[in-house]
Amino acid sequence: MGTFSLTRTVRRRTRTAAASLSLLALAGLVCSGATAAQASARAAGSPGSSCPQGVTAGTATIAGWSSSVPWRSVGRGWILGDLAKSPTSRGTLYLVSPRGQRYRLGQAPANSSLEDWSGSGTYALLLSQGIAATTGTIIVLNLHTGQTDSFTVYSSSPYQPMSFSRPSGTAVLFSPGTNSGGSALPLQRFSLAGGLQLCYPTQFAQAGQVVGGYLENASGTELVLGTQNGLEVVSNAGQPIRAILTRGPSDSCQLLNWWNNENVVVTCSGQLLLYPLSGSRAVQLTSSRDIAAFLDAWQLPSGTYAEAAACGTTWLEKLNSDGTATTLTIPGAADAGTVHPLGAYGNKLPLLIGGGCDGNFPYSFVDWYKPSTNVATTVLGGPAGGGYVTGAVLFRQS
């Protein structure tokens, strides 16, 4: 059966590339020396342990936090973004309404990357981890007050999947990566203050060993885990529900995102497929034989769109009914190295646009893009002094 790899690793690298954070720039975010990292690793749990513990790092409040946001209006279609003067400078967090109004919140925690936004709208999830470090600091930021709670975890790389629990974000889900022997460590659930609540199973009778990648449904009642033989659907409490197997032994598959509550999007051997969680037969969306890899897919009234990638570059495609795809050029971004949709809202896609792995793109910005009319409107960052968006998240929709 096909092996599911850790697609979030690719997605976070893509998001970093979209902000033109090259390896050299990322190296500038590395925390202090190896001695401190090794000590933190021992505190957070040995890489060889079955479920490494988190260690609470403390609470702080960011000075000068704004209280002018119309919080009752914040919801679907809003974007949370980290805007900086350059790829390596400390950024400022902004909220952007669907119509493009911007609200400054305050400085982002230093040396951190924006990962998620809670379904309640109250909290932001950030990670601070150097490229060579084996521990990371998870930061939960209250967007109303500027208060942060942080805790240190073992993390085999700074590209590990993490998110708030659904639907409202009362806990943090984190996949620590692999142990010293290369085996996947269990998905973990922490309280917002860093208390370890649960470690999910890593072995299932039919689906086999967990190899990385997870998705949680909108209600938070079930999760899907990527395994060596396909997928395993588990309950919120980690109880096995159903194994979903992939097509054959030659498949190399990655778990991507939710299509709806009944199907997940998977890429296998360069093709996009829908896997029904009922266990019924998968539906193939593409028949392309090019060298690109798919990173995600979204449905709009005007069609189905996907982010494709090759050689450190990503672009937007519209999927055709015969399984082929048409590459789209975003107005004002023909030379962009990455075009990364943050999700879908109505008939539009919010796009994080920037450079590729070489880091040569001088700016990064967020556009609202309407594919049916090929119109793009920049709402955060951009050229001519608009700033550099190092990360952005679309408000989570059920």
N, C-alpha and C positions, 0 to 999 in steps of 0.2 A: 504494500500500500504506500501511498505518497507520504512524504515527510513534510510537516508544516514547520516553517522556519519563523524567526522572530521578525515579523514585518514592521513592528513599531520602530525597530532600530533604523530601518530604511527611512521611515517617515520622519523621525526626528532629525536624521541627517539631512533630509530634504528640506525640512523647515529651517534648519540652521543655514543650509546653502541659500535658501530663499532670502535670508537676511545677509548674505555674503559673508558669513563668518567662516573664513577659511581655517585650515588647521593652525596656521600661524596666529590668527586672531584668537582662536579658541585657546591656544597655549597661553595667551595673555590672561585668561580667566582661571588658570590653574591655581588652586589653593596652595598654601605654603609647602614646605619640603616633605620628603619621603618619610622622615621620622614621625612627623605629626600624623601623616596618613596611616602609617602602620599602627600607631597607637590607637587611632580612631577605629581602625579595622578590628583590632582586638576587642574594643569596647562594643562595637556594633554587632559582633558575632563573627565567628570564624567562617571563611569561605567554604570549609568542609562540613559545616553543621547543616542539619536537615532543615532548620527554619531559623535563620539569623534574627536576633532580637534587635529592635531599634533602641536608641538611647536618647532620651529627651535632652535637647540642647538649651532650651530656655524660651522666655517670652520677652518681646521688645515691642516698642511702638515707634513707627516712623514719624519723625518730626515734620510739622507743616502739612499734615494731611488735610485734604479739602473736604468740606462738608456741604458743597453746593450742588451735588448730584441729585437730580429728580428721581430718587430711587423707586417711586411708585410707577414710573414709566419704563423702567429698565426691564427688558425681557426679550422676546423673540426678535431677531434681526439686529440686536445690539452686538458690538464687537469690543472686546477688551484687548488693548494693544500696548506694547512696550516700545516707546519711541525714544531714540537716543540721537546724539549729534554725529556719532560715528559708530562703526561696528564694535569698537572696543571700549567705548565710554559707558558710564552708568546711565541707564535709561529712566524715563518717567512713564508711569502708567496712565493711560487715557481710556475713557469710555466713549464710544462713538455710536450715536443713534442711527437707525435705519436711514434717516434723511441726511446724515452726515454731520450733525452737530457734535462737537467734541467737548468733553468735560475732563479737565485735569484732576487726577487724584493725588499723586505725590510720587516721590522717587521709588523706583523698584528696589527691592533688596539687592545689595551689591553682589556682583559675580553670580547672578542667578539667571535661569531661563524659565520663561513662562510656559507651563504645561497644560493647565486646565482651568476651568471656571465652573463653580458649583451650580447645580440646577436651581438652587435657591437664589442665585445671584449675589450671595453675600461674600463668598470666599474665592480667592485665587490660589492655585497650586503652583509652586515654583521649586526648582531643583538647583542646588549649587554643588557642582562636582567637577574637578579638573580632569583632563584627558587621561592622565596616567594614574589617577587615584582609584582606590578600591573601596572607598566609602563616599557617600554623598549626603548632603543635608537637605531634607525635605522641609519646605517652608509653606505653612498655611497662613495666608494673609487675609485679614478681615478688611474688605474693601470699604466698609462703612467707617471704620475707625482708624485704620492703619496699624492695628496691632498684629503681630506675628507670633505664631508658635512654631518651633522648629525641632526636628529630631534627626539624628544621624542613623543611617542604615548601611549595611553592606551592599555594595553594588558593583558588579563585575565590569561595568562600563557606564559612561554618562549618557547612554542612549537607551536606557531601560524603560519599558512601558509603565506608565503610572497615570492615575486618574482619580477623580472623586467618585465615590459610590453614587449610584442612581437610586431614586430620582432626584433627591435634593442635595446630596453631598454631605452626609453626616459621617463619612469615613473616607479613608484614602486606600486605594488599591495600588499595590506596587509589586512589580516582578523584578527580583534582585539579580536575575541572570543565571550564571552557572557557577558551580563550585570549582575547587582547585583541580578536580578530575574531569571537568568539562560537562558534567551532568546538570540539567536544569534544576534550579532551586524552586521551591513552591511559591506560587503567587501568595502574597500576604495582604491582609487587611488590617489597617491601623485606625485608631481613633484620631481625631483631628489634633490631639495633643501628643500623639506618638505611641500610645499604648497598643501593643500587639493584641488583636482580637481573634485572628484566625489565620491558619496556614492551610491552603487548599491542597487536595491530593495531587500526587505527581505520577501515579500509576493507575491504569484502568484495565479491566479484563479484556475488552475488545480493542479499544482505541490505543492501548499501549502507553508508553512513557510520554509525559508532557515534555515538549521541546521548546515551548515559548509562544507568546501571543495569547491575548484574551479579549473578549468583548462581554459587556454586561448589558442586559436588555433594559428598556426604558423604565420599567417598574422596579428594577433591582431585584427581581425574584430569581433570575437565572443568569448564568454565565456560560460562555462557550470558550473552551480551552483548546489550543493547538497541540496536537499529539503526533507521535511518529506514524500512526496509521490513519490520521484524519482529524476528527474533532470529537470532543466529549462535551455534552451539555450537562451542567451540574446545577444544583440548587444554590441559593445564596449561602446556605450553610455548608456547601461542599459535597453534598450527597450526589452520587452519579444518577443521571436521569436517562441518557441515551447516547450511544456511540454513533457517529456519522462517519462513514469510511470514504476515502477518496477513490479515484477511478482505477489506478493500477500501480504496479511497483516502480515504474519509471517516472512517476509524477513528482515534481518538486513544487510544493504548494505553500501559500502564505495566506493567513487569515487577515482580511482587510477591514471591513466595516459592516455595520448593519444596513441592510436594504430596507427592511421593515421588521416588525417583531417576529415574522415567520421565516425570514430568510437572511442569510449572511452572504457577503460578497467574498469570494476567494479567488486567488490567482493560482493557476496550476499550469506549469510548463508554458508560461507566456500567454495564457488565455484567461479571460474573466469568466467566472461561473457563479451562479446563484445556488447555494446549498440550502434547501428547506430544512428547518430544524425538526420537521416531522420524520425525517429520514427518507423521504421520497427522492426520486431521481433529480440530480442537479440539472440546471438549465444553463447552457453555454451562451454567453453574451457576445463573444468575439470569435473570429476565425483568422485573425492576423497572424502572419508568419514572419513579421519583422523582428528586429533584435530588442525592441523596447520591452520594459517590464511595466506592469500596471501597479499603481500605488493606492488607488481608491476609485470609487465610482459614485455618481449621484444622479438622481432623477429630477428633472424639471418638466414643466408642461411642454417645453419646446423639444424635449428629447433626453437622451441619456449621455452623460459626460464623464470622462475619466481623466485622471492624471497619469501620464505615462513618463517613463524615465529611461535614460541610457547615458553612460559615460559622464555621470555627474550633472546632467541636465534634465530638467523636467518640463513638460508642456501639457497643454490642455487639448483633448480630443473629443469630438462628438462621435458616438458610436452609430453606425448605420444599420439598417434592418437586415442587411446581408452578412453582418458580422465584421465588416471592415470598419475603418475609422478614418475620420477627416481631421487633420491638425488645424487648430484655430490659432490665429495671430491676434493677440490682444492689442487694441489701439494704444499707441504710446509705449509699447513694451516689446517691440519686434526683436530687440537685441537682448532680452532678458535671458538669464541662465536658468531660472526656475520660475515656474508658474504653479503655485500651490493653492488649490481651493481649500477654504476653511470649513466648508459645508455647503448647504443649500438653504435658500430662504425665498419662498415664493417662486418667481421666475428668474431669480438672479443667483449668481455665485460670488461670494466675497473671495478675492484672490490676494494672496501674499506673493508679491512679485519682487525678484531680486536677482543676484548673480549666481553663478555656478560654483563649483568647488575651487576654482582658481581665485575667487574673491575679487575679481576685477570690476565688478559692477559697482559704481560709486554711490548708489543709494538703494533703498528698499522701501516699498510702500504697499498699502492695501487699497485695492480697487473694488468697487461694486461693479460687476460685469453682467450685462444682460445679453446672453448669446443670441436670442431671437432677433435683436436689432444690432448686434455687434457694437454696443456702446459701453464704454468703461468710464467710471468716475472715481477719481482718487479721493479718499476720505482721511487717510493718515499717512504721513511721510511723503517721500517723493523728491524729485529734483528741485533745483532752485531754492535750496535752503529749507526744504520741507522736513528734513530729518530722516532718520534711519530706523525702520521698524525691525527690531530684533526678534519679535515674536507676537503672535496675535491669535485670539481664540474667539470663535463665534458662540454666542449664548446657546447653551445646550437646549435642544428641542426634544420633546417626547415623541 
